[in-house]
């Protein structure tokens, strides 16, 4: 059953289980760890900056410099972990996408005769069996129309 409303439909909410929804690359726990690392790292950097500026002793300044380096490493590792988890999630989705069954192509006789199709609003002409136009509404396009409209031939299917 489809519900139509005048306002946009918001995505479904998930309970606070720490599990990732299918459309989010990070879990709430991973986001909390990254934010916590950013906060702790920033606090250590600011504290060491202020403390090193209040002393003229080089040994104390080097100690505070060490604290600042630790703060930077904490900050960077939180952000790096977040990027690593996001990259893994995107890579996983890419593998799932590539392994998924492609949508069937509906090619009419007229489209098969012309040899080229295009999606309205785009600048590329494709072969009727091109993966980039599967499941989309396509219009047959003749070679003369490709030249006339200055369309580019798809690098994937015309290659």
N, C-alpha and C positions, 0 to 999 in steps of 0.2 A: 504494500500500500504506500503510495507516494503522498506526502503532505506538501501542499504548496502554501507558502505564506509570503507576505510582502517584505518581510525582513530576512536578512541572510541567516542561514542555518549555521550555528557554531559547531565545531568538531566535538565528537563525543568526549566526555570527561572520563578519566580513569581514576580508580581509587588510589589512595596513597600507599602503594605496595612497593615502590621503588623500582617497579618494572617499567621498561620503556614502551611507549605506544609505538605503533608501526610507523608513524610519520615523524617521530622525533629521534634524532641521532644519539641523544644522551639520556641517561636516567636522572631522576632528581638527585640521587646520591652523588653522581659524578659531577653534576653542576654545583652542588654544595661544596664538594671538595675543592673544585677549581676556584670558587669564590672565596672560600676560607684561605686557600693558599695565596690568593691575590691580596687579601686583607692583611694576613700575617706578614707577608713579604713587604707590603707597603709600609706597615707600622715599623718593622725593623729598619727599613731604609730611612724613614723620617727620623726615628729616634737616633740612629747612628749618625745621621747628618747633623742634627742639632747638638748631640753630645760631642762629636768631633770638632765642631765649630767653637765650643766653649772651652776647649783646652788648648794650651800651647805646647804641651808635651807630645813629642813625636811618637813615643811608645804608646801612649793612650790613643792617639789618633789612628795608629795602625791597628790597635785592638778594635776600635769602632769601625775601621775599614773592613776588618774581617767579619764583623757583625753585619755590615751592609752587604757584603758579598753573599753571606748565608741568606739574607733577606731576599736578594735578587734571585738566588737559586731556587728558593721556595716559591717565589712569584712565578718564575719561568717554568718550573716543573708542574705547577698547577695548570697553567695555560697549555703547556706541551701535552700533558695527559688528556686535557679536553680535546685538543686537536687530534691526538692519536685515536681516541675513542670515536670521534666524528668521522675520521678517515676510514676506520674499520667499518663503521655502520654504512657509509656510502659505498664502500667496496663490496660489502655483503649485498646491498640492494642491487648493485650493478651486476653481480654474479647471478642473483635471482632473476633479474630482468633478462639477461642473456640466455638463461636456461629455460625461460618461460616459453610456452607454445605461442607462436605468432598467430595473430588474428587471420582468419581466412580472407583471401583477396577475392573481391567480386569484380570480375572483369567482363565487360560486355563485349559483344563481337565488334562493335564500332570502335571501342577503345583498343582492342587487340589489333585491329586493322591499321590504326594510325601509328602504333608503336610508342606513343608518348602520351602521358597524362600530366595534369598539374592540379594542385590544390589552389582554389581561389584565394587571392591575396598573397601568394608567394611568388618568388622570382625564379624558381627552378622547375624544369621539366623532368619527369621521371618515367621509367619503364613501368608498365602496369603491375609487374610483380615486385617492385621495389619495396623493401622493408620499411622505408620511411613514409610511405603513403598507405600502408595496410590499415584497413578499417576506417579510412577517411573518405570523405566525398571528393571524388576526383572528376575532372572534365577532360575529355579527349582533346589532344593538342596536336596539330599537324606540324610538320617540319617548317612550313612557310610561316605559321603563326609563331613558332619559336624564334625564328629570325626577325619577324616583324616586331614582336614585343620585346626583343632583346633579352630573352630568357636564357638562363644558364642551364646546362645539362647537369644532372645530378652526378656528383663524383662517385657515389656509392654504386649506382646501378649502371651508369654509362661507362664507368671506368675502364 
